[in-house]
């Protein structure tokens, strides 16, 4: 995503539809068929790429879980993945 600050506006149509301007779609990494999430905070609304938002939420929820499971480094996690795949392939 682009780390640029800009302002853009769009007209709300009779059915509540809004076309997201191209530069906003580009900044959010949104393409045709993608989903967006609206985050309402008081009178402010943020529009975010739903896939990116879901990943951010998952990362928040998983924070600290690796340490709880005994992983101390990325190498520990890579080793666990390799071992798990070996066990899966052996079955």
C-alpha positions in Angstrom: 0.0 0.0 0.0 1.0 3.6 -0.6 2.0 5.7 2.4 0.6 8.9 0.8 -1.9 11.3 2.4 -4.5 12.8 0.0 -8.1 13.8 0.0 -10.7 12.7 -2.5 -14.4 12.7 -2.7 -17.2 10.8 -4.4 -20.9 11.2 -4.9 -23.3 8.9 -3.2 -25.9 7.6 -5.7 -29.6 7.0 -4.9 -29.0 3.4 -3.8 -26.2 4.4 -1.5 -23.5 3.3 -4.0 -20.2 5.1 -4.2 -17.4 4.6 -6.8 -14.1 4.4 -5.0 -11.8 6.8 -6.9 -8.9 5.1 -8.8 -6.1 6.7 -6.7 -7.8 5.4 -3.5 -8.2 1.9 -4.9 -4.6 2.0 -5.9 -3.5 3.2 -2.4 -5.5 0.4 -0.8 -4.5 -2.3 -3.2 -8.2 -2.9 -4.2 -9.1 -4.4 -7.5 -12.4 -5.4 -9.2 -14.1 -8.1 -7.1 -12.2 -7.3 -3.9 -14.1 -6.6 -0.7 -13.7 -3.5 1.5 -14.4 -3.1 5.2 -15.9 0.1 6.6 -14.7 1.0 10.1 -16.9 3.6 11.7 -15.5 5.6 14.6 -17.9 8.3 15.7 -18.2 10.6 12.7 -15.1 9.2 10.9 -15.1 6.3 8.5 -12.1 4.3 7.3 -12.3 2.1 4.2 -9.8 -0.7 4.2 -9.0 -3.7 2.0 -10.9 -6.5 3.7 -8.1 -9.1 3.2 -5.5 -6.8 4.7 -7.9 -5.9 7.6 -8.6 -9.6 8.3 -4.8 -10.3 8.4 -4.2 -7.4 10.7 -6.9 -8.7 13.1 -5.5 -12.2 13.0 -2.0 -10.8 13.8 -3.5 -8.9 16.8 -5.3 -12.0 18.1 -2.2 -14.2 17.7 0.2 -11.7 19.3 2.2 -13.5 22.0 1.0 -17.0 21.1 4.3 -18.1 19.6 6.1 -17.4 22.8 3.4 -19.3 24.8 4.0 -22.3 22.5 7.7 -22.2 23.2 8.9 -20.7 19.9 11.9 -18.4 20.5 12.9 -17.6 16.9 11.8 -17.9 13.3 14.1 -20.9 13.0 12.0 -22.7 15.7 8.9 -22.0 13.7 10.5 -23.2 10.4 11.7 -26.4 12.1 8.2 -27.0 13.5 6.7 -26.5 10.0 9.2 -28.9 8.5 8.6 -31.5 11.2 4.8 -31.2 10.8 5.0 -31.7 7.0 7.2 -34.7 7.5 4.7 -36.2 9.9 1.8 -35.4 7.5 3.7 -37.0 4.5 4.5 -40.1 6.5 0.8 -40.8 7.1 
